């Protein structure tokens, strides 16, 4: 879509004004204040978007009466664009009063169509570079705030986990020691002592009978019957088992406190080591989440297919080679080239570029910039301070009016 013509009536300092635009390049020349920027930016923006007292999307911020001239109480802007896709011309008019805008299209077009037609930020490099780096990224349609917020949260969590790990310290691993149950050991000792007492009693019983038998042998004749009974009783008595040693259980009881202390150390080490492993896994998981988010963020930015690979978004700010896209980080010539390429990447419907202060670019940058824009089928309007016409397709302005075509130089 290209801009064909413009009409202004009582708009700013323009009383009645008409201009036709070349499909490739229209050069506006004149002194400062002659109306070049009004034609190249202000009037186009006012016609397509209207003028608001507070306009967040563009640069025209102020009360409407500032754009209404002194001849009457209203102003009118009309532009004609050629819609190549539909193969027809569209006339867009804005009747501006102090109370509002009345924008119409013939043939009728939707408000969405109008809104998509132009971004004033890209109409000229000067407008684009007045935006903050974050606003520049948003103008391109790139909003990484969601990714940046998640990554910041992950980084904060990473710091917290890492601090917790450091607080755990780096304890050396003690020897693995099984915990002992003192009560069980005491029960076992009691059982052994009870068993041994029973065996001693058994032995004492046997000794008693042996003494009895010895006494009875002395009285064998008299108490033979009693001896026989005693022998029978002796044979029937249960035999004692071998006594069990108590050395080990006694040592275990004596060392139980030391053993359990060692077991406590080992258990504490196991718990601490498990926390450390959990923390390390959490850190690794956090890093993986950051990596995945960064990959998604990169893919999101790459989806805009910006031709300059050195463009990055850092905390939502648009940067080129790590620098904001504005002076003094880049020269005026570089900024014109950069912003023009950004606008080319967006493939806008209205392929129009306004290059203010064109005369401040050196000839090589002028040629390079125009060649690139023409190759992308862009229409160019330039503005430069001059009092004479030196090239084709040049319109000379004086005090917000066109100078007669036959006049090549202002006196």
C-alpha positions in Angstrom: 0.0 0.0 0.0 1.4 3.4 -1.0 0.5 7.0 -0.2 -0.7 8.9 -3.2 -1.8 12.4 -2.0 -2.6 14.6 0.9 -4.9 17.6 1.6 -4.8 19.8 4.6 -7.2 22.5 5.6 -6.7 24.8 8.6 -4.3 22.1 10.0 -1.6 23.7 12.1 0.0 26.4 10.1 -1.3 25.0 6.8 -4.3 27.0 5.5 -5.1 25.1 2.3 -2.5 22.6 1.1 -2.4 19.7 -1.4 0.5 17.5 -2.3 1.0 14.3 -4.5 3.6 11.8 -3.6 5.9 9.9 -6.0 5.5 6.2 -5.7 9.2 5.9 -4.9 10.6 9.1 -3.3 9.3 12.5 -2.5 11.9 15.0 -1.3 10.6 17.9 1.0 13.0 20.8 1.3 12.7 24.1 3.1 13.9 26.0 6.1 13.2 24.9 9.7 9.5 25.4 10.5 8.4 25.2 6.9 6.1 22.2 7.6 8.2 19.3 6.4 7.6 17.1 9.5 4.0 18.1 9.7 3.5 16.6 6.2 5.8 13.6 6.8 4.5 12.5 10.2 1.9 14.7 12.0 -0.7 14.9 9.3 -0.5 11.3 8.3 -0.7 10.2 11.9 -3.6 12.6 12.6 -5.6 11.3 9.7 -5.1 7.6 10.4 -5.2 7.6 14.2 -6.7 10.9 15.2 -5.3 13.3 17.8 -5.9 12.6 21.5 -5.0 14.7 24.5 -3.0 11.7 25.8 -1.9 9.3 23.2 0.3 6.4 24.5 0.8 4.8 21.0 2.2 7.8 19.2 4.1 11.0 19.6 1.2 13.4 19.2 0.4 14.4 22.8 -1.5 17.6 23.4 -4.8 19.4 23.2 -6.5 19.3 19.8 -6.7 23.1 19.5 -2.9 23.1 18.9 -3.5 21.4 15.6 -6.5 23.5 14.5 -5.4 26.6 12.6 -6.7 30.1 13.1 -9.1 30.4 10.1 -11.9 28.4 11.7 -12.8 26.1 14.6 -12.1 22.8 12.8 -9.3 21.2 10.8 -9.4 18.6 8.1 -6.8 16.1 6.9 -7.3 13.9 3.9 -4.9 11.3 2.5 -5.4 8.9 -0.4 -3.6 5.5 -0.4 -3.5 2.9 -3.1 -4.5 -0.6 -1.8 -2.6 -2.9 -4.2 -4.2 -6.0 -2.7 -7.7 -4.8 -3.4 -6.7 -2.9 -6.5 -8.4 0.3 -5.5 -7.8 3.7 -3.9 -8.9 4.5 -0.4 -9.6 8.0 0.7 -9.2 8.6 4.5 -10.5 11.8 6.1 -10.3 13.2 9.6 -12.5 16.1 10.6 -10.9 17.4 13.8 -12.7 19.6 16.3 -11.8 20.6 19.9 -14.0 17.8 21.1 -12.9 14.8 19.0 -12.0 13.2 15.7 -14.4 12.0 12.9 -12.4 9.6 10.7 -14.1 8.1 7.6 -12.9 5.9 4.8 -14.2 5.6 1.2 -14.6 2.8 0.4 -15.5 1.8 4.0 -12.7 0.2 6.0 -12.8 -1.2 9.5 -11.1 0.4 12.5 -8.8 -2.6 12.7 -7.7 -1.9 9.1 -6.8 1.6 10.0 -5.0 0.6 13.2 -2.9 -1.9 11.4 -2.0 0.6 8.6 0.6 2.6 10.4 2.8 2.6 13.5 4.0 6.2 13.9 7.0 5.0 15.9 8.4 3.5 12.7 7.4 6.3 10.4 10.7 7.9 11.2 13.9 7.0 13.1 13.6 10.2 15.2 10.2 9.0 16.5 11.4 5.5 17.2 14.6 6.5 19.1 12.6 8.8 21.5 11.0 5.6 22.8 12.6 3.7 25.7 14.2 0.4 24.8 11.3 -1.5 26.5 8.8 0.6 24.4 10.8 -0.2 21.3 10.5 -3.9 21.9 6.8 -3.6 22.6 6.4 -1.6 19.4 7.9 -4.5 17.5 5.3 -6.7 19.2 7.9 -8.4 21.4 6.9 -8.7 25.1 9.2 -10.9 27.1 8.0 -9.6 30.5 6.3 -13.0 31.3 9.5 -14.9 30.5 11.7 -12.4 32.4 9.5 -12.6 35.5 9.6 -16.4 35.6 13.4 -16.4 35.0 13.8 -13.8 37.8 11.7 -16.0 40.2 13.8 -19.0 39.3 17.0 -17.1 39.9 15.7 -16.0 43.3 14.8 -19.5 44.1 18.2 -20.7 42.9 19.9 -18.3 45.3 17.7 -19.4 48.2 18.4 -23.1 47.6 22.1 -22.5 47.2 22.2 -20.5 50.5 20.4 -23.4 52.2 23.0 -25.9 50.8 25.9 -23.7 52.2 24.2 -23.6 55.6 24.2 -27.4 55.7 28.0 -27.4 55.6 30.3 -30.1 54.3 30.4 -32.7 57.1 32.8 -35.7 56.7 31.0 -39.0 56.5 31.4 -40.9 59.9 31.7 -44.7 59.9 28.4 -46.4 59.5 27.2 -47.7 62.9 24.1 -49.7 63.7 22.1 -48.4 66.7 21.8 -50.8 69.7 18.8 -51.1 71.9 20.0 -50.9 75.6 16.8 -52.4 76.9 17.1 -55.4 74.7 20.7 -55.9 75.8 19.6 -55.6 79.5 16.8 -58.1 78.9 19.2 -60.5 77.2 21.7 -60.1 80.1 18.9 -60.8 82.6 17.9 -63.9 80.8 21.5 -65.1 80.7 21.9 -64.5 84.5 18.6 -66.2 85.2 19.7 -69.1 83.1 23.0 -69.3 84.9 21.3 -69.0 88.3 19.1 -72.0 87.4 22.1 -74.0 86.3 24.0 -73.1 89.5 20.9 -74.2 91.5 20.9 -77.4 89.5 24.5 -78.0 90.4 23.9 -77.2 94.0 21.0 -79.7 94.0 23.4 -82.4 92.5 26.0 -81.6 95.1 23.4 -81.9 97.8 22.4 -85.4 96.6 26.1 -86.4 96.3 26.7 -85.4 99.9 23.5 -87.3 100.8 24.8 -90.4 99.0 28.1 -90.2 100.6 26.4 -90.1 104.0 24.1 -92.9 103.0 27.1 -95.1 101.8 28.5 -94.9 105.3 25.2 -96.3 106.5 24.8 -98.6 103.6 23.4 -101.5 105.4 20.9 -99.5 107.3 19.7 -97.3 104.6 20.3 -99.3 101.4 16.7 -98.8 100.5 17.2 -95.1 100.8 20.3 -95.3 98.6 18.5 -97.0 95.9 15.8 -94.4 95.9 18.5 -91.7 95.9 20.2 -93.3 92.8 17.0 -93.4 91.0 16.3 -89.8 91.9 19.8 -88.9 90.8 19.4 -90.5 87.5 16.1 -88.7 86.9 17.5 -85.2 87.7 18.1 -83.0 84.6 21.7 -82.4 83.5 22.9 -78.7 83.6 23.9 -77.0 80.3 27.2 -75.2 79.7 27.3 -71.8 81.3 27.1 -68.9 78.8 29.7 -66.1 78.9 28.5 -62.5 79.7 31.6 -60.7 78.5 30.2 -59.6 75.2 26.9 -58.4 76.5 28.6 -56.6 79.4 30.9 -54.8 76.9 27.9 -54.0 74.7 26.0 -52.5 77.7 29.1 -50.5 78.7 29.6 -49.2 75.2 26.0 -48.6 74.3 26.2 -44.8 74.8 29.2 -44.5 72.6 27.7 -46.8 70.0 24.4 -44.9 69.9 26.3 -41.6 69.8 28.1 -42.9 66.7 24.8 -44.0 65.3 23.3 -40.6 65.9 26.2 -39.0 63.9 25.7 -41.4 61.1 22.0 -40.8 61.0 22.5 -37.0 61.0 25.0 -37.4 58.2 22.5 -39.5 56.2 19.8 -36.9 56.7 22.1 -34.0 55.9 23.4 -35.8 52.8 19.9 -36.5 51.6 19.0 -32.8 52.0 22.1 -31.9 50.1 21.2 -34.3 47.3 17.6 -32.9 47.3 19.1 -29.4 47.1 21.5 -30.3 44.3 18.6 -31.9 42.4 16.5 -28.7 43.0 19.4 -26.6 41.7 19.7 -28.7 38.6 16.0 -28.6 38.1 16.0 -24.9 38.5 18.8 -24.5 36.0 17.0 -26.7 33.5 13.8 -24.7 33.9 15.8 -21.5 33.4 17.4 -23.0 30.3 14.0 -24.1 28.9 12.5 -20.7 29.6 15.5 -19.0 27.9 15.1 -21.4 24.9 11.3 -20.5 24.7 12.2 -16.8 25.1 14.7 -17.1 22.3 12.3 -19.0 20.1 9.7 -16.4 20.9 12.0 -13.5 19.8 13.2 -15.5 16.8 9.6 -16.0 15.7 9.5 -12.3 14.8 12.2 -13.1 12.1 14.2 -10.0 12.6 16.9 -9.8 10.0 19.6 -8.5 12.4 20.9 -11.4 14.5 22.5 -9.0 16.9 19.2 -7.7 18.2 18.4 -8.9 21.7 15.8 -8.4 24.4 17.3 -7.9 27.9 14.7 -7.5 30.7 12.2 -6.4 28.0 14.6 -3.8 26.5 15.4 -3.9 22.8 19.1 -3.7 22.3 21.5 -3.9 19.3 25.0 -5.2 20.0 24.1 -4.7 23.7 23.3 -1.0 23.2 20.0 1.0 23.2 18.9 2.0 19.7 19.3 5.7 20.1 22.0 8.4 20.2 24.8 8.6 21.3 25.1 4.8 21.0 24.6 5.0 17.3 25.0 7.8 14.8 22.0 9.3 13.0 22.9 7.5 9.8 23.2 4.2 11.6 19.8 4.8 13.4 18.1 5.5 10.1 19.4 2.3 8.7 18.6 0.3 11.8 15.0 1.6 12.2 14.3 1.3 8.5 15.3 -2.4 8.6 13.2 -3.0 11.7 10.2 -1.6 9.9 11.0 -3.6 6.8 11.0 -6.8 9.0 7.5 -6.0 10.2 6.3 -6.0 6.5 3.7 -3.2 7.2 0.7 -2.6 5.0 1.6 1.0 4.4 5.1 0.8 3.1 6.1 4.4 3.8 9.2 5.8 5.4 9.8 9.4 6.5 13.5 10.3 6.8 13.9 13.6 8.7 17.1 15.6 8.4 18.1 13.5 5.3 20.7 16.1 4.5 22.7 15.2 7.7 23.4 11.7 6.3 26.5 11.3 4.1 25.9 10.4 0.5 27.0 6.8 0.9 24.4 6.2 3.7 21.8 8.1 1.7 22.3 5.8 -1.3 22.5 2.6 0.8 19.4 3.4 2.8 17.3 4.3 -0.3 18.5 1.3 -2.2 17.5 -1.0 0.6 14.1 0.6 1.0 13.4 0.6 -2.7 14.4 -3.1 -3.0 11.7 -3.8 -0.4 9.2 -1.8 -2.4 9.0 1.0 0.2 7.9 4.5 -0.6 10.2 7.2 0.9 9.5 10.8 2.0 12.6 12.8 2.9 13.0 16.1 4.6 16.0 18.3 4.5 16.9 21.9 5.3 17.6 23.7 2.0 16.4 26.7 0.1 16.7 25.2 -3.4 15.7 22.2 -5.5 18.7 20.2 -6.7 17.1 16.8 -7.4 14.1 15.3 -9.1 10.8 14.7 -7.2 11.6 17.6 -4.9 9.0 19.9 -3.4 10.1 23.3 -2.0 8.2 24.5 1.1 8.1 28.0 2.6 6.0 29.0 5.6 3.8 25.8 5.3 3.0 26.3 1.6 4.4 24.8 -1.6 6.5 27.2 -3.6 5.7 27.4 -7.3 7.2 24.5 -9.3 9.0 26.9 -11.5 10.9 28.5 -8.6 14.0 26.4 -8.0 15.5 28.5 -5.2 14.2 30.7 -2.4 15.6 34.3 -2.1 
